[in-house]
């Protein structure tokens, strides 16, 4: 299998080099019909690259299932007793395999792009050549610097070291593929944008093509980020879902810039504005995705998620520098073709809301970028590494997130070019009143969070932020609902059908707009979940038989604790009865696992989740008497983060659906019957 995989990689690299070189020569000799045929062979070579890389990936996965420990990568990331799904996940669990997986997804995207070339043959030819250049880099990296088919030195081992315990969780079978589909997918919008810049592409067609590709990859990256957060919450045992870890930040930065592009691109489509800005946003999204890969693989930062330090960081550094230089060169050379057709006419307008939206996303990206790189910068300047934690990021991120929520509520109700004061007052009066009612309900009623907020120190800014999040989330919800209602009412009055059917028809007519509103509602639900973090509680205690722990309104009683064993792992776990209001509501079993092959331990928290809050128990270990040490967390509203993620995915999918044609009513003039002529008239 090692020979097959190695040959497949070499073949893929050779085909990519040919696809790039022949395609480039064909573009430079566009007037020659003979070179056009060469360009077609370059396109077909790019298609075959996918088959060659797929063969290499199959060879690696087959080696894992065959327990071929002569391959060093398989020895270090698998073992005989590893369950089947995790042997499949070996493909992306280590440095070399994950880079092969990256190359596989990149060639897969290229496969689809090259099959759809008839949409615009010349633009797609440019994009194909640029994509081939990126493929040459990654396949060279995999083949020469991080080859997953290298053979182990010394005698053959009977068993492997096993998969990292943190990766032996069902979500890790789907989280990395989703994240990589997002990372890799941003290469396609970049290829189209750079191609359009080089050829001075007229019109906005390239934007329409790029927007759809960006939405698809943005959707994948969104799924990957939320799945990673859920994995961190369910596996790492620290009671949180986002810790501003450098690797988390590496995925967040391209997501933020990609989100900014998806908003500002509407201004270029509708008004011919922000052409330069959008070109840089597309490039920055791609460049930050590569930068994130550099961060996780160079060893330049320390993280529980990062790969081991290696020499491939130099490869990525050169690629980042070269790609930046190429883009800047063509931007300076051809920027005259990016002049805006209109200017901002009023501060209160749809255009200004998109512009402010973009500036806030950029501010948040710069904050995350600076915080991520600050330890390395401080080490270079001062000689000692200074790390920054959540308070640094939250100081900017939370106010910016609240302002973005406000713009999410305001933006859809503003008109293009200019919005009158009367229109603003008419559109926002009732949503604002409704949001105030919700905020007061949350503050003061026992059914809301009144019992919690009433006991909290109001000088603590975190509780104020939580309340503002609730208010602004309600405002967004009411404004989105009002948009659906107004449009549905118009259709209902014309057709006579019910309101719900009218709103469904409205959504079908403009899937992009109303799918976007559903995405905004998903963001609202996630923000409500995030707002509960200010009210988190935690407590740690040694618990023997019959011992009690009181946290919030829960009474936890240790019924027993025991051990278990199987070929892959050993475990220690406790049985904790949970009481609320004197009534038993369930039993929880937090565990601590020890994986035999890798000789590593990990936790397996037990989470009791409701719409109001999570009860989160962690088995921390044992005390000197052999009794379990249990840490309990009560985390309000967390489930709404995961519900919001599903709604965002639903809205993104809907926005990608082609809208239904608007029925056209043709008015036929009524025929007037004339009396037959009477004889003699």
Secondary structure by P-SEA (a helix, b strand, c coil): caaaaaaaaaaaaaaaaaaaaaaaaaaaacccaaaaaaaaaaaaaaaaaaaaaaaaaaaaaaaaaacccccaaaaacccccccaaaaaacccccaaaaaaaaaaaaaaaaaaaaaaccccaaaaaaaaaaaaaaaaaaaaaaccccccccccccccccccccccccccccccccaaaaaaaaaaaaaaaaaaaaaaaaacccccaaaaaaaaaaaaaaaaaaaaaaaaaaaaaacccccccccccaaaaaaaaaaaaaaaaaaaaaaaaccccaaaaaaaaaaaaaaaaaaaaaaacccccccccccccccaaaaaaaaaaaaaaaaaaaaaaccccccccccccccccaaaaaaaaaaaaaaaaaaaaaaaaaaaaaaaaccbbbbbccccccccaaaaaaaaaaaaacccccccccccaaaaaaacaaaaaaaaaaaaaaccccccaaaaaaacccccaaaaaaaaaaaaaaaaaaaaaaaaaaaaaaaaaaccccaaaaaaaaaaacaaaaaaaaaaaaaaaaaaaaaacccccccccccccbbbbbcccbbbbbccccccccccccbbbbbbbbbccccccbbbbbbbbbbccccbbbbbbbbbccccccbbbbbcccccccbbbbbbbbbcaaaaaaaaaaaaaaaaaaaaccccccbbbbbccbbbbbccccccc
